[in-house]
Amino acid sequence: MGLMDILNGMQNGPRGARQPAPAGGGGMSPWMMALLGLLAYKAVKGGGLGNILGGGAPQPGTPAPNPRSGYAGGGGLGDVLGGMLGGGRTAPAGGGGGLGGLLGGLLGGAAAGSVLNGGLRNLVQDMQDNGHGEAVRSWVGRGDNQPINPNELGNALGAEDIDAVSQQTGMPREQVLSELSQHLPEFVDQLTPDGRLPTDDEASRWV
C-alpha cells in the first residue's frame, strides 16, 4: 500500500467521518504535512540523505549537509519538501503531483521511500532514547496503539525537531504537536503492518 493510500484512508477518520482539507496547500491537510514533514526531517537529520541511501556517499544532485544545522542543503527541510509544504518555495522539477512531488524531484520514487523509512527508524529510536519506547513499540507492534499527549510527544521527539517542522509547514508549534499526537500513532501503525519496521525494499513500494 502506498503512503497516499494510507493517508487518504486515515483522512476518513476512525468513525468514517471525512475530515475536510483546508483551503490552499493543494488540499493536503495540516496533519498530513506534519506527518510527512516529521519523517523527512528525521531522515535528513539522522545522518544525511547519502547515508540513508547507502554507502555513506551523497548521491548525485543530493544537497550536502549544512555545516551549521546538519540538514541537507542550505534551507534545511524546505530543500527536501520543496513547495509541497508551502513557505513560498518552488516544488522540485519533475516532482509531479501527490507524494511524488514530495521527494521525487530530489531523489526519485524508490529512494524517497528509503529516505522516509530512514526517518521512521530515527523517529522510533528517538522515542526509545527519550523514555517513550513502550508507546512507540505499541504503534509498531500489533494490538492497540498507546496514546500520547502533545507535551509527552514534544519531549519524545525533541524540541528542535518540532520547531523545524513548524517552521517549514507554517503551522504553530502547538498545532504541530496537536496534529502529530492525534495521527502519528495510527500512521506508524499503518506503516508497520507486520509488527516490525519495514525493510528499504518494502518501503520503496510506498511511492
Backbone bond lengths (Angstrom), bond angles and torsions (degrees), N, CA, C in turn:
res aa  C-N    CA-C-N  psi(-1)  N-CA   C-N-CA  omega(-1)  CA-C   N-CA-C  phi
1 M - - - 1.459 - - 1.520 109.57 -
2 G 1.331 116.92 136.19 1.444 121.14 -179.19 1.518 112.35 -79.61
3 L 1.327 115.92 162.24 1.451 120.26 -179.62 1.518 112.03 -61.22
4 M 1.325 117.14 -41.00 1.453 118.51 -179.13 1.514 111.14 -68.01
5 D 1.329 118.35 -31.33 1.459 120.82 174.46 1.527 110.04 -62.88
6 I 1.334 115.70 -43.03 1.461 120.41 178.86 1.524 110.28 -63.53
7 L 1.329 116.79 -47.56 1.461 120.49 -178.00 1.525 111.74 -64.69
8 N 1.319 116.33 -40.80 1.463 119.13 179.06 1.519 111.10 -65.78
9 G 1.344 116.55 -36.69 1.450 119.49 176.54 1.516 111.63 -66.16
10 M 1.337 116.78 -40.13 1.459 120.93 178.41 1.519 111.50 -65.85
11 Q 1.332 117.10 -29.69 1.459 120.29 -176.67 1.520 111.76 -64.99
12 N 1.341 117.27 -23.37 1.457 120.10 177.39 1.518 112.35 -71.43
13 G 1.324 116.37 -17.93 1.456 120.42 177.07 1.507 111.99 80.47
14 P 1.332 116.74 163.99 1.465 121.05 -176.41 1.516 113.78 -65.26
15 R 1.330 116.79 -22.23 1.458 119.24 -179.11 1.524 112.22 -110.03
16 G 1.310 115.90 14.22 1.450 119.77 177.06 1.506 114.61 79.02
17 A 1.330 117.31 7.13 1.461 120.70 178.80 1.508 108.97 -88.46
18 R 1.297 116.80 111.94 1.464 120.89 -174.64 1.517 110.20 -66.07
19 Q 1.306 115.70 133.55 1.447 121.63 178.37 1.525 108.78 -90.80
20 P 1.317 117.87 120.90 1.460 119.59 -175.53 1.511 112.60 -65.32
21 A 1.324 115.58 141.11 1.464 120.81 176.03 1.519 108.74 -79.87
22 P 1.320 117.64 145.62 1.452 120.67 -179.47 1.518 111.55 -71.51
23 A 1.331 114.78 160.65 1.455 118.88 175.87 1.514 109.37 -68.98
24 G 1.314 116.51 141.58 1.463 120.92 -179.88 1.506 111.41 79.57
25 G 1.335 116.40 178.54 1.450 121.70 176.25 1.504 113.21 69.21
26 G 1.371 116.71 18.67 1.451 119.50 176.98 1.504 113.20 70.69
27 G 1.372 117.68 17.78 1.443 120.27 177.21 1.512 114.05 81.81
28 M 1.335 118.81 5.70 1.460 121.31 179.33 1.522 109.30 -83.58
29 S 1.329 115.85 126.89 1.456 121.08 -178.49 1.531 110.83 -67.69
30 P 1.345 117.18 153.97 1.463 119.41 179.11 1.524 113.01 -56.85
31 W 1.343 117.86 -38.57 1.460 119.15 -178.41 1.525 111.40 -68.96
32 M 1.348 117.06 -30.80 1.463 119.59 174.96 1.526 110.22 -65.01
33 M 1.332 116.05 -44.47 1.465 119.98 178.75 1.524 110.70 -61.76
34 A 1.336 116.40 -40.66 1.459 119.84 -179.25 1.524 111.09 -65.80
35 L 1.346 117.43 -43.49 1.459 121.06 -178.85 1.519 111.94 -63.70
36 L 1.341 116.45 -51.19 1.461 120.08 -177.78 1.524 111.12 -68.98
37 G 1.331 116.05 -37.13 1.455 119.29 177.49 1.514 112.01 -63.21
38 L 1.336 116.88 -39.91 1.460 120.48 179.62 1.519 111.35 -64.65
39 L 1.344 117.68 -45.72 1.466 119.92 -179.65 1.519 110.92 -63.89
40 A 1.332 116.90 -42.82 1.458 119.80 179.79 1.528 110.65 -63.55
41 Y 1.325 116.42 -41.76 1.463 119.69 -179.82 1.525 110.90 -65.37
42 K 1.329 116.43 -44.95 1.460 120.01 179.47 1.532 110.92 -60.28
43 A 1.333 115.81 -36.32 1.463 119.60 179.80 1.519 111.42 -66.52
44 V 1.320 115.88 -47.49 1.463 120.16 -177.50 1.524 110.64 -67.35
45 K 1.317 116.78 -42.00 1.462 120.81 -177.98 1.523 111.33 -68.66
46 G 1.330 116.96 -29.65 1.446 120.35 -172.48 1.508 115.31 -80.82
47 G 1.314 118.55 24.03 1.445 119.71 173.91 1.511 114.16 134.52
48 G 1.329 116.75 1.25 1.459 118.43 179.37 1.512 111.81 91.03
49 L 1.298 116.39 152.12 1.462 121.07 -177.52 1.518 111.49 -63.21
50 G 1.330 117.93 -37.01 1.457 119.61 -177.93 1.515 112.07 -63.15
51 N 1.337 116.82 -40.63 1.460 119.78 179.75 1.519 111.61 -65.89
52 I 1.324 116.71 -37.95 1.457 120.44 -179.57 1.515 110.66 -67.23
53 L 1.317 116.50 -36.76 1.463 119.71 -176.59 1.519 112.09 -78.20
54 G 1.314 117.45 -13.07 1.466 119.43 174.64 1.512 112.17 115.91
55 G 1.327 114.15 144.74 1.459 120.14 173.92 1.500 114.40 83.31
56 G 1.337 117.94 -13.93 1.445 120.67 178.15 1.510 113.99 78.26
57 A 1.349 118.72 -9.16 1.459 121.07 -179.21 1.513 109.43 -98.36
58 P 1.319 118.64 135.78 1.458 121.06 178.98 1.526 111.15 -60.30
59 Q 1.326 115.47 143.25 1.448 120.81 176.31 1.522 109.69 -75.41
60 P 1.333 117.98 155.46 1.470 119.63 177.62 1.517 110.78 -55.64
61 G 1.321 115.11 130.12 1.455 120.01 178.52 1.511 113.83 84.66
62 T 1.334 118.61 -2.67 1.457 121.58 178.76 1.523 109.25 -81.19
63 P 1.356 117.80 128.94 1.455 119.43 179.77 1.513 111.14 -61.06
64 A 1.326 115.88 141.96 1.462 120.41 176.92 1.519 109.24 -75.15
65 P 1.346 117.85 151.26 1.458 119.57 177.46 1.515 110.97 -59.76
66 N 1.314 115.75 139.48 1.442 121.29 175.74 1.523 108.85 -71.83
67 P 1.328 119.26 125.46 1.465 120.24 -175.29 1.518 113.27 -63.71
68 R 1.327 117.56 -23.81 1.458 119.80 -178.75 1.521 111.53 -87.64
69 S 1.356 116.84 -43.69 1.457 119.38 -174.40 1.511 113.10 -96.78
70 G 1.355 117.14 -24.74 1.451 119.98 -175.35 1.514 112.93 84.90
71 Y 1.327 117.96 -3.88 1.448 121.47 179.12 1.515 108.82 -86.99
72 A 1.331 115.43 159.83 1.456 118.94 175.91 1.518 109.29 -75.39
73 G 1.315 115.89 131.93 1.452 120.19 174.57 1.514 112.10 82.43
74 G 1.325 115.88 163.86 1.445 119.96 -177.09 1.507 113.37 -71.84
75 G 1.365 118.40 -26.86 1.442 120.25 -176.33 1.506 113.96 -98.30
76 G 1.320 117.91 11.14 1.449 120.39 178.06 1.517 112.35 64.42
77 L 1.314 115.41 -134.55 1.459 120.94 -176.07 1.518 112.08 -58.61
78 G 1.329 116.69 -31.38 1.460 119.46 -179.22 1.519 112.85 -61.02
79 D 1.338 117.87 -29.84 1.455 120.22 178.30 1.525 111.43 -68.60
80 V 1.335 116.38 -26.75 1.454 120.41 179.94 1.522 110.63 -84.86
81 L 1.312 116.11 -46.65 1.461 119.68 -175.49 1.521 113.10 -82.78
82 G 1.322 117.08 -19.20 1.448 120.02 178.43 1.520 111.92 58.14
83 G 1.320 116.32 -144.55 1.451 121.33 -178.38 1.508 113.65 -75.68
84 M 1.324 118.05 -4.92 1.456 121.13 -176.19 1.513 111.48 -58.14
85 L 1.347 115.98 -38.51 1.447 120.59 -176.83 1.518 112.13 -103.95
86 G 1.321 117.39 18.40 1.455 119.55 174.15 1.512 111.99 80.46
87 G 1.325 115.13 -151.05 1.453 120.65 179.62 1.517 112.40 79.46
88 G 1.344 116.87 11.05 1.441 119.69 176.67 1.501 114.31 79.18
89 R 1.329 118.27 7.34 1.455 121.19 -178.57 1.522 109.46 -86.53
90 T 1.295 114.24 157.01 1.457 120.18 179.20 1.508 109.76 -93.19
91 A 1.334 116.54 135.67 1.459 120.06 179.67 1.512 109.96 -65.12
92 P 1.330 118.66 145.86 1.451 121.21 179.92 1.515 111.56 -60.10
93 A 1.312 115.71 142.45 1.454 120.12 179.18 1.513 110.33 -62.34
94 G 1.326 116.03 138.60 1.453 120.33 178.05 1.502 113.22 80.53
95 G 1.356 117.22 4.73 1.446 119.96 -177.11 1.509 113.22 -71.38
96 G 1.354 116.51 -32.14 1.448 119.01 -179.25 1.504 111.00 72.93
97 G 1.354 115.81 -166.71 1.443 120.60 -177.82 1.510 111.20 -97.63
98 G 1.331 114.48 176.92 1.453 120.10 177.64 1.515 111.87 60.50
99 L 1.319 116.10 -150.97 1.462 120.22 -177.59 1.517 111.81 -65.22
100 G 1.355 117.56 -26.05 1.463 119.55 178.75 1.508 111.80 -57.38
101 G 1.350 116.50 -31.56 1.456 120.25 178.86 1.508 113.20 -75.94
102 L 1.330 116.88 -12.10 1.458 119.95 -176.60 1.511 111.92 -70.46
103 L 1.322 116.89 -54.04 1.454 121.67 -178.04 1.515 112.36 -128.61
104 G 1.332 116.56 -8.48 1.454 119.13 -172.21 1.507 114.66 -58.87
105 G 1.345 116.84 -39.91 1.446 119.18 -178.27 1.514 112.82 -66.41
106 L 1.341 115.93 -23.82 1.466 119.75 -178.03 1.521 112.01 -92.35
107 L 1.335 116.57 -39.38 1.449 119.70 -169.92 1.525 114.65 -124.88
108 G 1.311 118.67 -25.97 1.452 120.82 -171.66 1.512 110.53 91.33
109 G 1.335 116.62 159.20 1.449 122.97 -169.37 1.505 115.74 -54.65
110 A 1.337 118.26 -61.63 1.461 120.70 -175.17 1.524 111.23 -61.91
111 A 1.333 116.86 -40.42 1.456 120.48 179.61 1.520 110.92 -64.93
112 A 1.341 117.10 -36.32 1.462 120.50 178.65 1.520 110.12 -61.96
113 G 1.340 116.96 -41.15 1.456 119.84 177.28 1.505 111.96 -61.44
114 S 1.337 116.99 -40.49 1.457 121.14 179.13 1.520 111.48 -65.43
115 V 1.331 116.28 -39.09 1.462 120.06 179.20 1.519 110.16 -64.64
116 L 1.340 117.01 -47.08 1.455 119.75 179.93 1.528 111.12 -64.73
117 N 1.331 117.12 -33.95 1.460 119.92 175.96 1.521 110.44 -66.13
118 G 1.328 116.70 -37.51 1.457 119.82 174.17 1.520 111.08 -61.25
119 G 1.327 115.54 -39.27 1.467 119.44 176.70 1.512 111.91 -63.57
120 L 1.338 116.29 -39.55 1.463 120.68 177.75 1.528 110.64 -62.34
121 R 1.319 116.67 -44.43 1.465 120.28 179.75 1.526 111.15 -63.02
122 N 1.327 116.34 -42.56 1.464 119.77 179.92 1.518 111.15 -66.50
123 L 1.336 116.70 -36.06 1.459 121.17 177.35 1.524 110.09 -61.83
124 V 1.329 116.50 -47.84 1.465 120.92 179.42 1.529 110.33 -60.65
125 Q 1.334 117.01 -44.57 1.460 120.90 -179.31 1.518 111.42 -63.39
126 D 1.344 116.69 -42.69 1.461 120.24 -179.72 1.524 110.79 -62.29
127 M 1.331 116.79 -41.89 1.460 119.73 -179.80 1.519 111.13 -66.00
128 Q 1.327 117.32 -38.22 1.458 120.71 176.50 1.526 110.99 -64.73
129 D 1.324 116.18 -43.65 1.470 120.74 -178.64 1.519 111.95 -65.55
130 N 1.346 117.20 -28.20 1.458 121.76 -176.26 1.527 112.90 -98.37
131 G 1.345 116.13 18.13 1.455 119.96 172.39 1.510 116.55 85.81
132 H 1.335 117.72 15.54 1.462 120.89 -179.85 1.528 111.05 -121.15
133 G 1.331 115.13 34.43 1.446 120.19 -179.21 1.515 113.16 -64.91
134 E 1.329 117.50 -36.72 1.464 120.11 -178.79 1.522 110.99 -62.69
135 A 1.338 116.05 -41.41 1.467 119.69 179.85 1.522 111.14 -64.60
136 V 1.333 116.98 -49.35 1.454 118.85 -175.44 1.531 110.96 -69.76
137 R 1.327 117.96 -30.52 1.464 119.67 175.94 1.531 110.89 -65.25
138 S 1.330 116.74 -33.56 1.466 119.46 177.29 1.527 111.08 -68.66
139 W 1.329 117.33 -30.36 1.465 120.27 178.51 1.522 110.55 -72.45
140 V 1.324 115.96 -40.49 1.469 120.33 -178.63 1.532 110.57 -73.97
141 G 1.314 116.21 -43.07 1.459 120.70 -176.21 1.521 112.60 -76.16
142 R 1.305 115.34 174.00 1.455 121.05 177.25 1.524 109.31 -79.84
143 G 1.326 115.89 152.97 1.457 119.99 -178.48 1.518 111.10 109.78
144 D 1.318 115.88 -171.54 1.456 121.29 -176.29 1.528 111.18 -69.10
145 N 1.332 114.95 145.28 1.460 121.23 177.18 1.525 109.63 -87.77
146 Q 1.325 116.13 126.51 1.456 120.45 178.27 1.527 109.58 -70.72
147 P 1.334 118.65 128.39 1.472 119.72 179.27 1.512 111.23 -71.89
148 I 1.316 114.55 161.81 1.462 120.27 176.81 1.520 107.52 -145.56
149 N 1.316 116.94 134.01 1.461 119.00 -177.71 1.533 109.95 -85.09
150 P 1.332 117.08 164.22 1.473 119.85 -175.33 1.521 114.09 -56.11
151 N 1.334 117.80 -41.08 1.467 119.58 -179.00 1.520 111.50 -65.06
152 E 1.327 116.20 -43.55 1.468 119.94 178.22 1.528 110.47 -63.28
153 L 1.331 116.21 -40.34 1.461 119.53 -179.02 1.521 110.93 -66.09
154 G 1.330 116.39 -38.37 1.452 119.38 176.89 1.519 111.95 -59.47
155 N 1.333 116.45 -41.80 1.465 120.45 177.07 1.522 111.26 -67.76
156 A 1.325 116.31 -36.62 1.461 120.32 -177.06 1.525 112.24 -70.19
157 L 1.321 117.27 -37.46 1.462 121.22 -174.86 1.527 112.75 -90.88
158 G 1.321 117.11 -27.91 1.457 120.71 -178.90 1.516 111.82 103.05
159 A 1.325 116.31 133.65 1.465 121.58 -176.08 1.523 111.87 -61.45
160 E 1.331 116.77 -39.16 1.467 120.38 -178.46 1.528 111.12 -61.46
161 D 1.326 116.05 -40.84 1.463 120.48 -178.19 1.520 110.91 -67.49
162 I 1.330 117.07 -43.07 1.456 120.85 179.59 1.526 110.19 -64.61
163 D 1.332 116.60 -41.37 1.465 120.14 179.13 1.526 111.21 -62.95
164 A 1.338 117.11 -38.25 1.459 120.50 179.95 1.525 111.30 -66.04
165 V 1.334 116.76 -44.00 1.468 120.12 178.46 1.527 110.19 -65.11
166 S 1.331 116.32 -39.45 1.461 120.80 178.04 1.518 111.03 -60.16
167 Q 1.324 116.34 -45.41 1.462 120.84 -178.32 1.521 111.67 -64.04
168 Q 1.333 116.56 -43.65 1.453 119.78 -173.25 1.525 113.16 -80.76
169 T 1.332 117.94 -22.86 1.464 120.26 177.21 1.514 111.81 -93.25
170 G 1.338 116.97 -16.49 1.454 120.31 -178.14 1.518 113.38 79.90
171 M 1.331 117.75 9.72 1.458 121.26 179.31 1.521 110.07 -95.90
172 P 1.335 117.86 144.97 1.465 119.43 174.11 1.528 110.69 -59.20
173 R 1.315 115.20 151.00 1.460 120.28 -177.91 1.526 111.65 -56.11
174 E 1.348 116.63 -41.09 1.454 120.59 -178.77 1.529 110.89 -63.60
175 Q 1.340 116.81 -35.94 1.454 119.57 179.11 1.524 111.00 -70.25
176 V 1.334 116.56 -40.15 1.466 120.00 177.79 1.525 109.93 -57.39
177 L 1.334 116.51 -47.66 1.458 120.28 -179.00 1.521 111.73 -65.25
178 S 1.332 116.14 -38.64 1.461 119.51 179.07 1.525 111.32 -64.11
179 E 1.338 116.20 -46.20 1.462 120.39 -179.67 1.526 111.00 -64.16
180 L 1.330 116.51 -43.42 1.461 119.96 -178.45 1.521 111.70 -67.02
181 S 1.328 117.38 -39.99 1.465 119.00 -178.19 1.521 110.93 -65.65
182 Q 1.326 117.13 -29.73 1.462 120.83 179.21 1.525 112.52 -77.94
183 H 1.332 116.63 -37.96 1.460 120.04 -167.31 1.526 115.34 -112.96
184 L 1.348 118.34 -20.89 1.461 119.45 -176.27 1.531 113.06 -62.58
185 P 1.352 119.52 -42.32 1.468 117.64 179.06 1.530 113.34 -56.96
186 E 1.329 117.52 -44.86 1.462 120.13 179.76 1.523 111.30 -67.79
187 F 1.337 116.86 -37.52 1.460 120.68 -178.55 1.525 110.57 -63.46
188 V 1.338 116.75 -47.55 1.461 120.13 178.05 1.531 109.69 -62.39
189 D 1.319 117.39 -39.80 1.460 121.97 178.32 1.521 110.98 -59.53
190 Q 1.330 116.55 -43.70 1.465 121.27 -178.98 1.525 111.71 -68.97
191 L 1.323 117.09 -31.14 1.464 120.98 -179.91 1.527 112.61 -79.19
192 T 1.330 116.52 -10.98 1.470 121.10 -177.64 1.532 110.03 -126.18
193 P 1.336 118.51 60.52 1.469 120.98 -174.34 1.525 113.55 -64.32
194 D 1.326 117.62 -21.98 1.458 120.76 -178.90 1.525 112.84 -93.56
195 G 1.327 116.43 9.89 1.457 119.31 179.01 1.514 114.04 75.84
196 R 1.319 117.06 21.71 1.472 122.57 -179.98 1.520 107.90 -153.33
197 L 1.336 115.38 166.12 1.462 119.39 175.22 1.525 109.30 -69.57
198 P 1.321 118.11 138.67 1.470 120.18 -179.19 1.519 111.92 -72.08
199 T 1.329 115.46 157.30 1.459 120.76 171.54 1.527 108.32 -77.46
200 D 1.335 116.37 165.29 1.461 119.25 177.44 1.524 110.99 -64.15
201 D 1.328 117.20 -32.97 1.456 119.64 177.66 1.523 110.57 -63.62
202 E 1.323 116.41 -42.39 1.469 119.78 176.99 1.520 111.14 -65.69
203 A 1.324 116.20 -40.88 1.470 120.32 -178.76 1.527 111.28 -67.75
204 S 1.324 117.90 -26.44 1.464 119.94 -179.32 1.531 111.54 -63.97
205 R 1.323 116.46 -18.14 1.463 120.26 179.87 1.532 112.15 -87.26
206 W 1.332 116.06 -1.55 1.461 119.60 179.51 1.521 111.93 -67.62
207 V 1.335 115.95 -31.86 1.466 119.28 -173.41 1.508 110.25 -124.59
